[in-house]
Amino acid sequence: MKIKYNAPVVLTYAILSIGVLVFFRHVLSVSYFSSPARISFSNPYFYLRSISYIAGHGGWTHLIGNLMIILLVGPLLEEKYGSGKILEMILVTAISTAWLNAFLFSNSLMGGSGIAFMLILLSSFSNISAGEIPLTFILIAVIFTGGEVASILKPDKISQFSHLAGGLIGAGYGFLRSGRR
């Protein structure tokens, strides 16, 4: 049997994220692999960091948690929507979340949690029919949103905002894509 690179966007993201954690460690990770803390359209690093932060993670636990979701759901969605569309969805989620976070808050983000939650909500649309909303989407949205809202009350270093933003973008893409069938 032959090993197949079956989901190039998802697998490349996973390999890149592992490489960032292994080779760049915490010092360079914070400088180049965290989202911008404020809007600065004149700074070229603002644009780089608006995307690169999804490859930076705070540690192995953070990375493994995100990759378990992304590697489980991502290849199925990449097969369904195509590599180009999945890459578009990842980039739109990353940039939108980074810019909204920089506009609304004064902290930086790290990691692919927003991407993971975008994929989770997008996956609930896999068997949608015209004019119907899947019950699985409603359940996932309620459980996911409720869990994130409850987590906001706990002091931690996790950005529930990026989870909610990623989920909202995934739901939006699911609604938009389901209407084009």
Contact map, one row per residue, 1 for C-alpha under 8 A:
1110000000000000000000000000000000000000000000000000000000000000000000000000000000000000000000000000000000000000000000000000000000000000000000000000000000000000000000000000000000000
1111000000000000000000000000000000000000000000000000000000000000000000000000000000000000000000000000000000000000000000000000000000000000000000000000000000000000000000000000000000000
1111100000000000000000000000000000000000000000000000000000000000000000000000000000000000000000000000000000000000000000000000000000000000000000000000000000000000000000000000000000000
0111110000000000000000000000000000000000000000000000000000000000000000000000000000000000000000000000000000000000000000000000000000000000000000000000000000000000000000000000000000000
0011111100100000000000000000000000000000000000000000000000000000000000000000000000000000000000000000000000000000000000000000000000000000000000000000000000000000000000000000000000000
0001111100000000000000000000000000000000000000000000000000000000000000000010000000000000000000000000000000000000000000000000000000000000000000000000000000000000000000000000000000000
0000111111100000000000000000000000000000000000000000000000000000000000000110011000100000000000000000000000000000000000000000000000000000000000000000000000000000000000000000000000000
0000111111110000000000000000000000000000000000000000000000000000000000000000000000100000000000000000000000000000000000000000000000000000000000000000000000000000000000000000000000000
0000001111111000000000000000000000000000000000000000000000000000000000000000010000100110000000000000000000000000000000000000000000000000000000000000000000000000000000000000000000000
0000001111111100000000000000000000000000000000000000000000000000000001100110010000000000000000000000000000000000000000000000000000000000000000000000000000000000000000000000000000000
0000101111111110000000000000000000000000000000000000000000000000000000100000000000000000000000000000000000000000000000000000000000000000000000000000000000000000000000000000000000000
0000000111111111000000000000000000000000000000000000000000000000000000000000000000000000000000000000000000000000000000000000000000000000000000000000000000000000000000000000000000000
0000000011111111100000000000000000000000000000000000001000000000000000000000000000000000000000000000000000000000000000000000000000000000000000000000000000000000000000000000000000000
0000000001111111110000000000000000000000000000000000000000000000001000100000000000000000000000000000000000000000000000000000000000000000000000000000000000000000000000000000000000000
0000000000111111111000000000000000000000000000000000000000000000000000000000000000000000000000000000000000000000000000000000000000000000000000000000000000000000000000000000000000000
0000000000011111111100000000000000000000000000000000001000000000000000000000000000000000000000000000000000000000000000000000000000000000000000000000000000000000000000000000000000000
0000000000001111111110000000000000000000000000000000011110000010000000000000000000000000000000000000000000000000000000000000000000000000000000000000000000000000000000000000000000000
0000000000000111111111000000000000000000000000000000001000000010000000000000000000000000000000000000000000000000000000000000000000000000000000000000000000000000000000000000000000000
0000000000000011111111110000000000000000000000000000000000000000000000000000000000000000000000000000000000000000000000000000000000000000000000000000000000000000000000000000000000000
0000000000000001111111111000100000000000000000000000001100000000000000000000000000000000000000000000000000000000000000000000000000000000000000000000000000000000000000000000000000000
0000000000000000111111111100100000000000000000000000000110110000000000000000000000000000000000000000000000000000000000000000000000000000000000000000000000000000000000000000000000000
0000000000000000011111111000000000000000000000000000000000000000000000000000000000000000000000000000000000000000000000000000000000000000000000000000000000000000000000000000000000000
0000000000000000001111111000000000000000000000000000000000000000000000000000000000000000000000000000000000000000000000000000000000000000000000000000000000000000000000000000000000000
0000000000000000001111111111100000000000000000000000000000000000000000000000000000000000000000000000000000000000000000000000000000000000000000000000000000000000000000000000000000000
0000000000000000000111111111100000000000000000000000000000000000000000000000000000000000000000000000000000000000000000000000000000000000000000000000000000000000000000000000000000000
0000000000000000000010011111110000000000000000000000000001000000000000000000000000000000000000000000000000000000000000000000000000000000000000000000000000000000000000000000000000000
0000000000000000000000011111111000000000000000000000000000000000000000000000000000000000000000000000000000000000000000000000000000000000000000000000000000000000000000000000000000000
0000000000000000000000011111111110000000000000000000000000000000000000000000000000000000000000000000000000000000000000000000000000000000000000000000000000000000000000000000000000000
0000000000000000000110011111111111000000000000000000000110000000000000000000000000000000000000000000000000000000000000000000000000000000000000000000000000000000000000000000000000000
0000000000000000000000000111111111000000000000000000000100000000000000000000000000000000000000000000000000000000000000000000000000000000000000000000000000000000000000000000000000000
0000000000000000000000000011111111000000000000000000000000000000000000000000000000000000000000000000000000000000000000000000000000000000000000000000000000000000000000000000000000000
0000000000000000000000000001111111000000000000011001100000000000000000000000000000000000000000000000000000000000000000000000000000000000000000000000000000000000000000000000000000000
0000000000000000000000000001111111100000000000001001111110000000000000000000000000000000000000000000000000000100000000000000000000000000000000000000000000000000000000000000000000000
0000000000000000000000000000111111110000000000001001110100000000000000000000000000000000000000000000000000011110000000000000000000000000000000000000000000000000000000000000000000000
0000000000000000000000000000000011111000000001001111100000000000000000000000000000000000000000000100010000011100000000000000000000000000000000000000000000000000000000000000000000000
0000000000000000000000000000000001111110000001001100000000000000000000000000000000000000000000000110010000111000000000000000000000000000000000000000000000000000000000000000000000000
0000000000000000000000000000000000111110000000000000000000000000000000000000000000000000000000000000110011110000000000000000000000000000000000000000000000000000000000000000000000000
0000000000000000000000000000000000011111000000000000000000000000000000000000000000000000000000000000011011000000000000000000000000000000000000000000000000000000000000000000000000000
0000000000000000000000000000000000011111100001000000000000000000000000000000000000000000000000000010011000000000000000000000000000000000000000000000000000000000000000000000000000000
0000000000000000000000000000000000000111111001000000000000000000000000000000000000000000000000000000000000000000000000000000000000000000000000000000000000000000000000000000000000000
0000000000000000000000000000000000000011111101100000000000000000000000000000000000000000000000000000000000000000000000000000000000000000000000000000000000000000000000000000000000000
0000000000000000000000000000000000000001111101000000000000000000000000000000000000000000000000000000000000000000000000000000000000000000000000000000000000000000000000000000000000000
0000000000000000000000000000000000000001111111100000000000000000000000000000000000000000000000000000000000000000000000000000000000000000000000000000000000000000000000000000000000000
0000000000000000000000000000000000000000111111110000000000000000000000000000000000000000000000000000000000000000000000000000000000000000000000000000000000000000000000000000000000000
0000000000000000000000000000000000000000001111111000000000000000000000000000000000000000000000000000000000000000000000000000000000000000000000000000000000000000000000000000000000000
0000000000000000000000000000000000110011111111111100000000000000000000000000000000000000000000000000000000000000000000000000000000000000000000000000000000000000000000000000000000000
0000000000000000000000000000000000000000101111111110000000000000000000000000000000000000000000000000000000000000000000000000000000000000000000000000000000000000000000000000000000000
0000000000000000000000000000000100000000000111111111000000000000000000000000000000000000000000000000000000000000000000000000000000000000000000000000000000000000000000000000000000000
0000000000000000000000000000000111110000000011111111100000000000000000000000000000000000000000000000000000000000000000000000000000000000000000000000000000000000000000000000000000000
0000000000000000000000000000000000110000000001111111100000000000000000000000000000000000000001100110000000000000000000000000000000000000000000000000000000000000000000000000000000000
0000000000000000000000000000000000100000000000111111110000000000000000000000000000000000001001100100000000000000000000000000000000000000000000000000000000000000000000000000000000000
0000000000000000000000000000000111100000000000011111111100000000000000000000000000000000000000000000000000000000000000000000000000000000000000000000000000000000000000000000000000000
0000000000000000000000000000000111100000000000001111111100000000000000000000000000000000000000000000000000001111000000000000000000000000000000000000000000000000000000000000000000000
0000000000000000100000000000000011000000000000000011111110000000000000000000000000000000000001000000000000000111101000000000000000000000000000000000000000000000000000000000000000000
0000000000001001110100000000000010000000000000000001111110000000000000000000000000000000000000000000000000000111000000000000000000000000000000000000000000000000000000000000000000000
0000000000000000100110000000110011000000000000000001111111000000000000000000000000000000000000000000000000000111000000000000000000000000000000000000000000000000000000000000000000000
0000000000000000100010000000100010000000000000000000011111110110000000000000000000000000000000000000000000000111000000000000000000000000000000000000000000000000000000000000000000000
0000000000000000000000000100000000000000000000000000000111110110000000000000000000000000000000000000000000000110000000000000000000000000000000000000000000000000000000000000000000000
0000000000000000000010000000000000000000000000000000000011111110000000000000000000000000000000000000000000000000000000000000000000000000000000000000000000000000000000000000000000000
0000000000000000000010000000000000000000000000000000000011111111000000000000000000000000000000000000000000000000000000000000000000000000000000000000000000000000000000000000000000000
0000000000000000000000000000000000000000000000000000000000111111100000000000000000000000000000000000000000000000000000000000000000000000000000000000000000000000000000000000000000000
0000000000000000000000000000000000000000000000000000000011111111110000000000000000000000000000000000000000000010000000000000000000000000000000000000000000000000000000000000000000000
0000000000000000110000000000000000000000000000000000000011111111111000000000000000000000000000000000000000000010000000000000000000000000000000000000000000000000000000000000000000000
0000000000000000000000000000000000000000000000000000000000011111111100000000000000000000000000000000000000000000000000000000000000000000000000000000000000000000000000000000000000000
0000000000000000000000000000000000000000000000000000000000001111111110000000000000000000000000000000000000000000000000000000000000000000000000000000000000000000000000000000000000000
0000000000000000000000000000000000000000000000000000000000000111111111000000000000000000000000000000000000000011100100000000000000000000000000000000000000000000000000000000000000000
0000000000000100000000000000000000000000000000000000000000000011111111110000000000000000000000000000000000000000000100000000000000000000000000000000000000000000000000000000000000000
0000000000000000000000000000000000000000000000000000000000000001111111110000000000000000000000000000000000000000000000000000000000000000000000000000000000000000000000000000000000000
0000000000000000000000000000000000000000000000000000000000000000111111111100000000000000000000000000000000000000000100010000000000000000000000000000000000000000000000000000000000000
0000000001000000000000000000000000000000000000000000000000000000011111111100000000000000000000000000000000000000001100100000000000000000000000000000000000000000000000000000000000000
0000000001100100000000000000000000000000000000000000000000000000001111111110000000000000000000000000000000000000000000000000000000000000000000000000000000000000000000000000000000000
0000000000000000000000000000000000000000000000000000000000000000001111111111000000000000000000000000000000000000000000000000000000000000000000000000000000000000000000000000000000000
0000000000000000000000000000000000000000000000000000000000000000000011111111100000000000000000000000000000000000000000110010000000000000000000000000000000000000000000000000000000000
0000001001000000000000000000000000000000000000000000000000000000000011111111110000000000000000000000000000000000000000100000000000000000000000000000000000000000000000000000000000000
0000011001000000000000000000000000000000000000000000000000000000000000111111111000000000000000000000000000000000000000000000000000000000000000000000000000000000000000000000000000000
0000000000000000000000000000000000000000000000000000000000000000000000011111111100000000000000000000000000000000000000000000000000000000000000000000000000000000000000000000000000000
0000000000000000000000000000000000000000000000000000000000000000000000001111111111000100000000000000000000000000000000100010000000000000000000000000000000000000000000000000000000000
0000001011000000000000000000000000000000000000000000000000000000000000000111111111101100000000000000000000000000000000000000000000000000000000000000000000000000000000000000000000000
0000001000000000000000000000000000000000000000000000000000000000000000000011111111100000000000000000000000000000000000000000000000000000000000000000000000000000000000000000000000000
0000000000000000000000000000000000000000000000000000000000000000000000000001111111000000000000000000000000000000000000000000000000000000000000000000000000000000000000000000000000000
0000000000000000000000000000000000000000000000000000000000000000000000000000111111111100000000000000000000000000000000000000000000000000000000000000000000000000000000000000000000000
0000000000000000000000000000000000000000000000000000000000000000000000000000111111111100000000000000000000000000000000000000000000000000000000000000000000000000000000000000000000000
0000001110000000000000000000000000000000000000000000000000000000000000000000011011111110000000000000000000000000000000000000000000000000000000000000000000000000000000000000000000000
0000000000000000000000000000000000000000000000000000000000000000000000000000000011111111000000000000000000000000000000000000000000000000000000000000000000000000000000000000000000000
0000000000000000000000000000000000000000000000000000000000000000000000000000010011111111100000000000000000000000000000000000000000000000000000000000000000000000000000000000000000000
0000000010000000000000000000000000000000000000000000000000000000000000000000110011111111110000000000000000000000000000000000000000000000000000000000000000000000000000000000000000000
0000000010000000000000000000000000000000000000000000000000000000000000000000000000111111111000000000000000000000000000000000000000000000000000000000000000000000000000000000000000000
0000000000000000000000000000000000000000000000000000000000000000000000000000000000011111111100000000000000000000000000000000000000000000000000000000000000000000000000000000000000000
0000000000000000000000000000000000000000000000000000000000000000000000000000000000001111111110000000000000000000000000000000000000000000000000000000000000000000000000000100100000000
0000000000000000000000000000000000000000000000000000000000000000000000000000000000000111111111000000000000000000001000000000000000000000000000000000000000000000000000000000000000000
0000000000000000000000000000000000000000000000000010000000000000000000000000000000000011111111100000000000000000000000000000000000000000000000000000000000000000000000000000000000000
0000000000000000000000000000000000000000000000000000000000000000000000000000000000000001111111110000000000000000000000000000000000000000000000000000000000000000000000000000000000000
0000000000000000000000000000000000000000000000000000000000000000000000000000000000000000111111111000000000000000011001000000000000000000000000000000000000000000000011001000000000000
0000000000000000000000000000000000000000000000000110010000000000000000000000000000000000011111111100000000000000011000000000000000000000000000000000000000000000000000000000000000000
0000000000000000000000000000000000000000000000000110000000000000000000000000000000000000001111111110000000000000000000000000000000000000000000000000000000000000000000000000000000000
0000000000000000000000000000000000000000000000000000000000000000000000000000000000000000000111111111000000000000000000000000000000000000000000000000000000000000000000000000000000000
0000000000000000000000000000000000000000000000000000000000000000000000000000000000000000000011111111100000000000010000000000000000000000000000000000000000000000010011000000000000000
0000000000000000000000000000000000110000000000000110000000000000000000000000000000000000000001111111110000001000000000000000000000000000000000000000000000000000000000000000000000000
0000000000000000000000000000000000010010000000000100000000000000000000000000000000000000000000111111111000000000000000000000000000000000000000000000000000000000000000000000000000000
0000000000000000000000000000000000000000000000000000000000000000000000000000000000000000000000011111111100000000000000000000000000000000000000000000000000000000000000000000000000000
0000000000000000000000000000000000001000000000000000000000000000000000000000000000000000000000001111111111111000000000000000000000000000000000000000000000000000110000000000000000000
0000000000000000000000000000000000111110000000000000000000000000000000000000000000000000000000000111111111110000000000000000000000000000000000000000000000000000000000000000000000000
0000000000000000000000000000000000000110000000000000000000000000000000000000000000000000000000000011111111000000000000000000000000000000000000000000000000000000000000000000000000000
0000000000000000000000000000000000000000000000000000000000000000000000000000000000000000000000000001111111000000000000000000000000000000000000000000000000000000000000000000000000000
0000000000000000000000000000000000001100000000000000000000000000000000000000000000000000000000000000111111100000000000000000000000000000000000000000000000000000000000000000000000000
0000000000000000000000000000000000001100000000000000000000000000000000000000000000000000000000000000111111110000000000000000000000000000000000000000000000000000000000000000000000000
0000000000000000000000000000000000011000000000000000000000000000000000000000000000000000000000000000110011111000000000000000000000000000000000000000000000000000000000000000000000000
0000000000000000000000000000000001111000000000000000000000000000000000000000000000000000000000000000110001111100000000000000000000000000000000000000000000000000000000000000000000000
0000000000000000000000000000000001110000000000000000100000000000000000000000000000000000000000000100100000111110000000000000000000000000000000000000000000000010010000000000000000000
0000000000000000000000000000000011100000000000000000111111000000000000000000000000000000000000000000000000011111000000000000000000000000000000000000000000000000000000000000000000000
0000000000000000000000000000000001000000000000000000111111000110010000000000000000000000000000000000000000001111110000000000000000000000000000000000000000000000000000000000000000000
0000000000000000000000000000000000000000000000000000111110000000010000000000000000000000000000000000000000000111111100000000000000000000000000000000000000000000000000000000000000000
0000000000000000000000000000000000000000000000000000010000000000010000000000000000000000000000000000000000000011111110000000000000000000000000000000000000000000011001000000000000000
0000000000000000000000000000000000000000000000000000000000000000000000000000000000000000000011001000000000000011111111000000000000000000000000000000000000000000011111100000000000000
0000000000000000000000000000000000000000000000000000010000000000000001000000000000000000010011000000000000000001111111100000000000000000000000000000000000000000000001000000000000000
0000000000000000000000000000000000000000000000000000000000000000011011000000000000000000000000000000000000000001111111110000000000000000000000000000000000000000000001000000000000000
0000000000000000000000000000000000000000000000000000000000000000000000000000000000000000000000000000000000000000111111111000000000000000000000000000000000000000001101100100000000000
0000000000000000000000000000000000000000000000000000000000000000000000000000000000000000000010000000000000000000011111111100000000000000000000000000000000000000001001111110000000000
0000000000000000000000000000000000000000000000000000000000000000000001001100100000000000000000000000000000000000001111111110000000000000000000000000000000000000000000100100000000000
0000000000000000000000000000000000000000000000000000000000000000000010001000000000000000000000000000000000000000000111111111000000000000000000000000000000000000000000100100000000000
0000000000000000000000000000000000000000000000000000000000000000000000000000000000000000000000000000000000000000000011111111100000000000100110000000000000000000000000110110010000000
0000000000000000000000000000000000000000000000000000000000000000000000000000000000000000000000000000000000000000000001111111110000000000000000000000000000000000000000100110110000000
0000000000000000000000000000000000000000000000000000000000000000000000001000100000000000000000000000000000000000000000111111110000000000000000000000000000000000000000000000010000000
0000000000000000000000000000000000000000000000000000000000000000000000000000000000000000000000000000000000000000000000011111111000000101100100000000000000000000000000000000000000000
0000000000000000000000000000000000000000000000000000000000000000000000000000000000000000000000000000000000000000000000001111111100000100100000000000000000000000000000000000011001000
0000000000000000000000000000000000000000000000000000000000000000000000000000000000000000000000000000000000000000000000000111111100000000000000000000000000000000000000000000000000000
0000000000000000000000000000000000000000000000000000000000000000000000000000000000000000000000000000000000000000000000000001111110000100000000000000000000000000000000000000000000000
0000000000000000000000000000000000000000000000000000000000000000000000000000000000000000000000000000000000000000000000000000111111011100000000000000000000000000000000000000000001000
0000000000000000000000000000000000000000000000000000000000000000000000000000000000000000000000000000000000000000000000000000001111111000000000000000000000000000000000000000000001000
0000000000000000000000000000000000000000000000000000000000000000000000000000000000000000000000000000000000000000000000000000000111110000000000000000000000000000000000000000000001101
0000000000000000000000000000000000000000000000000000000000000000000000000000000000000000000000000000000000000000000000000000000011111000000000000000000000000000000000000000000000000
0000000000000000000000000000000000000000000000000000000000000000000000000000000000000000000000000000000000000000000000000000000111111100000000000000000000000000000000000000000000000
0000000000000000000000000000000000000000000000000000000000000000000000000000000000000000000000000000000000000000000000000000000110111110110000000000000000000000000000000000000000000
0000000000000000000000000000000000000000000000000000000000000000000000000000000000000000000000000000000000000000000000000001101100011111110000000000000000000000000000000000000000000
0000000000000000000000000000000000000000000000000000000000000000000000000000000000000000000000000000000000000000000000000000000000001111111000000000000000000000000000000000000000000
0000000000000000000000000000000000000000000000000000000000000000000000000000000000000000000000000000000000000000000000000001000000000111111100000000000000000000000000000000000000000
0000000000000000000000000000000000000000000000000000000000000000000000000000000000000000000000000000000000000000000000001001100000001111111110000000000000000000000000000000000000000
0000000000000000000000000000000000000000000000000000000000000000000000000000000000000000000000000000000000000000000000000000000000001111111111000000000000000000000000000000000000000
0000000000000000000000000000000000000000000000000000000000000000000000000000000000000000000000000000000000000000000000000000000000000011111111100000000000000000000000000000000000000
0000000000000000000000000000000000000000000000000000000000000000000000000000000000000000000000000000000000000000000000001001000000000001111111110000000000000000000000000000000000000
0000000000000000000000000000000000000000000000000000000000000000000000000000000000000000000000000000000000000000000000001000000000000000111111111000000000000000000000000000000000000
0000000000000000000000000000000000000000000000000000000000000000000000000000000000000000000000000000000000000000000000000000000000000000011111111100000000000000000000000000000000000
0000000000000000000000000000000000000000000000000000000000000000000000000000000000000000000000000000000000000000000000000000000000000000001111111110000000000000000000000000000000000
0000000000000000000000000000000000000000000000000000000000000000000000000000000000000000000000000000000000000000000000000000000000000000000111111111000000000000000000000000000000000
0000000000000000000000000000000000000000000000000000000000000000000000000000000000000000000000000000000000000000000000000000000000000000000011111111100000000000000100000000000000000
0000000000000000000000000000000000000000000000000000000000000000000000000000000000000000000000000000000000000000000000000000000000000000000001111111110000000000000000000000000000000
0000000000000000000000000000000000000000000000000000000000000000000000000000000000000000000000000000000000000000000000000000000000000000000000111111111000000000000000000000000000000
0000000000000000000000000000000000000000000000000000000000000000000000000000000000000000000000000000000000000000000000000000000000000000000000011111111100000001001100000000000000000
0000000000000000000000000000000000000000000000000000000000000000000000000000000000000000000000000000000000000000000000000000000000000000000000001111111110000001000000000000000000000
0000000000000000000000000000000000000000000000000000000000000000000000000000000000000000000000000000000000000000000000000000000000000000000000000111111111000000000000000000000000000
0000000000000000000000000000000000000000000000000000000000000000000000000000000000000000000000000000000000000000000000000000000000000000000000000011111111000001000000000000000000000
0000000000000000000000000000000000000000000000000000000000000000000000000000000000000000000000000000000000000000000000000000000000000000000000000001111111100001000000000000000000000
0000000000000000000000000000000000000000000000000000000000000000000000000000000000000000000000000000000000000000000000000000000000000000000000000000111111100000000000000000000000000
0000000000000000000000000000000000000000000000000000000000000000000000000000000000000000000000000000000000000000000000000000000000000000000000000000011111110000000000000000000000000
0000000000000000000000000000000000000000000000000000000000000000000000000000000000000000000000000000000000000000000000000000000000000000000000000000000111111000000000000000000000000
0000000000000000000000000000000000000000000000000000000000000000000000000000000000000000000000000000000000000000000000000000000000000000000000000000000001111100000000000000000000000
0000000000000000000000000000000000000000000000000000000000000000000000000000000000000000000000000000000000000000000000000000000000000000000000000000000000111110000000000000000000000
0000000000000000000000000000000000000000000000000000000000000000000000000000000000000000000000000000000000000000000000000000000000000000000000000000000000011111000000000000000000000
0000000000000000000000000000000000000000000000000000000000000000000000000000000000000000000000000000000000001000000000000000000000000000000000000000000000001111111000000000000000000
0000000000000000000000000000000000000000000000000000000000000000000000000000000000000000000000000000000000000000000000000000000000000000000000000001101100000111111100000000000000000
0000000000000000000000000000000000000000000000000000000000000000000000000000000000000000000000000000100000000000000000000000000000000000000000000000000000000011111110000000000000000
0000000000000000000000000000000000000000000000000000000000000000000000000000000000000000000000001000100000001000110000000000000000000000000000000000000000000011111111000000000000000
0000000000000000000000000000000000000000000000000000000000000000000000000000000000000000000000000000000000000000110011000000000000000000000000000001000000000011111111100000000000000
0000000000000000000000000000000000000000000000000000000000000000000000000000000000000000000000000000000000000000010010000000000000000000000000001001000000000001111111110000000000000
0000000000000000000000000000000000000000000000000000000000000000000000000000000000000000000010001000000000000000010000000000000000000000000000000000000000000000111111111000000000000
0000000000000000000000000000000000000000000000000000000000000000000000000000000000000000000010001000000000000000111111000000000000000000000000000000000000000000011111111100000000000
0000000000000000000000000000000000000000000000000000000000000000000000000000000000000000000000000000000000000000010011111100000000000000000000000000000000000000001111111110000000000
0000000000000000000000000000000000000000000000000000000000000000000000000000000000000000000000000000000000000000000001001000000000000000000000000000000000000000000111111111000000000
0000000000000000000000000000000000000000000000000000000000000000000000000000000000000000000010000000000000000000000001000000000000000000000000000000000000000000000011111111100000000
0000000000000000000000000000000000000000000000000000000000000000000000000000000000000000100000000000000000000000000011111100000000000000000000000000000000000000000001111111110000000
0000000000000000000000000000000000000000000000000000000000000000000000000000000000000000000000000000000000000000000001001100000000000000000000000000000000000000000000111111111000000
0000000000000000000000000000000000000000000000000000000000000000000000000000000000000000000000000000000000000000000000000000000000000000000000000000000000000000000000011111111100000
0000000000000000000000000000000000000000000000000000000000000000000000000000000000000000100000000000000000000000000000000100000000000000000000000000000000000000000000001111111110000
0000000000000000000000000000000000000000000000000000000000000000000000000000000000000000000000000000000000000000000000001110100000000000000000000000000000000000000000000111111111000
0000000000000000000000000000000000000000000000000000000000000000000000000000000000000000000000000000000000000000000000000000100000000000000000000000000000000000000000000011111111100
0000000000000000000000000000000000000000000000000000000000000000000000000000000000000000000000000000000000000000000000000000000000000000000000000000000000000000000000000001111111110
0000000000000000000000000000000000000000000000000000000000000000000000000000000000000000000000000000000000000000000000000000000000000000000000000000000000000000000000000000111111111
0000000000000000000000000000000000000000000000000000000000000000000000000000000000000000000000000000000000000000000000000000100111000000000000000000000000000000000000000000011111111
0000000000000000000000000000000000000000000000000000000000000000000000000000000000000000000000000000000000000000000000000000000001000000000000000000000000000000000000000000001111111
0000000000000000000000000000000000000000000000000000000000000000000000000000000000000000000000000000000000000000000000000000000000000000000000000000000000000000000000000000000111111
0000000000000000000000000000000000000000000000000000000000000000000000000000000000000000000000000000000000000000000000000000000001000000000000000000000000000000000000000000000011111
